[in-house]
Structure formats: C-alpha cells, structure tokens
C-alpha cells in the first residue's frame, strides 16, 4: 500500500521576532494530498531556506497563510502523481524543481502539491547538491538582468553582493556583458567577491564609501541599481547614481521604511524607484519566457559557472537550530532541509 501520511515542518504562529518565529516551527504529520486539475504531486528530496522564508515566518512577507501551515517556497523532488490537465513537459518519475507562493502548504514537507506551471524538469547535468536552489535565486538574478537590459543599462550597482543571490549575479552579469559594482558590508566579504572574479567591489563600512560609489557609478554610467537592503541605504543609492537612473528594490534587509530619500534627486534628476518580486514578475510572463530563463539558469549550474554555497544539510529534527544559525548570519551559505 502506498503511504497516506507524511511528515512536514509546520508553522504554528507568526512572530515579529525572527528567532522566536523560527522556534514556532514543529514537526507534524499530515495526509498526503491528492493532485487536482493542473496539479502535480512531488516527492520532495530537498528544500532550501531563503531570506523570503524568514520574512514569511515573521508574517511580514507578501504572502500570509492560514495557520498552522507548511512554509517553503522552493525545492526539488520526483513527480509521483499528476492530476488531470495538459502538462506534457512533466512525466511521472521525472526530477523537477518546484515551488510557488499559493495559499497551499509549501515545500518543507515529504510531499508537495505543486501547480504544473510551478514545476520545471531538471537537467541531469545539474548536480544533485545544487538542485534545491534552481528557482528563486537563479530566476530572480536572470530576470533582473533582463530588466536591466530592457532599460538599456550597461552597468549595474548591486547591494548585498556577498549574499548567495549577489554572488550569483557576479558571473551572470559578466557573461551578459554588464559592468557590475558590488557593495558589501564587511572587509572579509570583499575577499569573497574577489575570488569570484568581481572587478568593482566597495565596502560600505569605509568612511569614504559614499564618495567612492558616486565616483564609480558616474564613471561607469551605472543607471540601474539592484537593492536588497532598502531602508535608509536606498537613499545613498538615490544620491550616488547618475541622472535618469532607476533603483530596483527586491529585498528589505535594512528595514521596511525609507525615511531619508532625497526628493530633489527624484524630481530634478529624473531618478526613479521601483520594486521587483519574482511572484509578480512570473505572473506577467509567458511559460515560454520562464522556461527560457530556467534553461539558462540550469546551464550556469551545470557547467559550474554559478553555484550556491551550502552551510548545513539537515533533516526535520535539525532544522530549527540550523535555520536559527542561518538567520543570524546569512553570508555563510544556505541551509538545505532533506527529506
């Protein structure tokens, strides 16, 4: 008889304090769901912990679910059952990257009920240890580079460059011909970027950082900034960038509010602020476009151009402690929950 129950990592309550929110995670047992029309049941093999997951645990992400619920926005596994519907690119037994931000339970479970449109076949050339990370960061990085190209940028500024997504952008931008100005927060992070071949690295902890950023941004005519920090840091980018630049916010590591934006830079120097969220981007793109970017992402992982650093691989029993450690220092690599 096939199994009817599965183990999950369940969130009992949202909590504004990040560590307390993580401690609300408990191991629970749930029925294995049945796929309906347009749905796929995936036997999960691994799921990562991303910054967006930490925001979700706190109840401050753009998705809020009825509790208790299972978190997790991405992962990978094997298709075990398909619901009715036309999805010829997905076959039972295929290894897939899967995820999404629906109101259903997430990927931190032994089985995940995915929309067919949220499942993409994994190339056999993608290393097994890199398979959990194939959706959120790679598609975010490549989608934002596409956006920069649409805006006719030739040089880009990125904050939080030592993050896993930031490190991914270094080779990806180089391959696409962009000059990339990388901003980090500590001297040791400079060395991380140097080892990746980054050409322009600025340490925001140095006293002359603002002057360095303004000089380099104007010298390279960097007209797009990808900002994962937000908060008051965004005002530094607004003032430093050349005229007619656009600052694209995609994270809130520095806080949810911007209190000191120099408004004259927006009105007199034609600078703009916009936002990026992978869910919203994905909903406005065709399946063909998403598959095209996914293939590019897989190629980058398959040939070793990019990879995600892994700090810890844990089962459900070790997950809470590992996620706490990740929340305290996200530079040191990702946590993977294995099922």
ABEGO torsion letter per residue (X at the ends): XBBABBBBBBBABBBABAAAAAAABBBBBBBBBBBBBGBBBBBBABBBBBAAAAAAAAGABABBBBOBBBBEABEBBBBABBBBEBBAABBBGBBBBBEEABABBBABBABBBBBAAABBBBBAABBAAAAAAAAAAAAAAAAAAAAAAAAGBABBBBBGAABAAAAAAAAAAAAAGBBBBBBBABAAAAAAAAAAGBABBBBAABAAAAAAAAAAAAAAGBABBBBAAEEAAAAAAAAABBBGBBBBBABAAAEABBAABBAAAAAAAGBBBBBBBAAAAAAABBAAAAAAAAAAAAAAAAAGABBBBBABBBBAAAAAAAAAAAAABAAAEBBBBBX
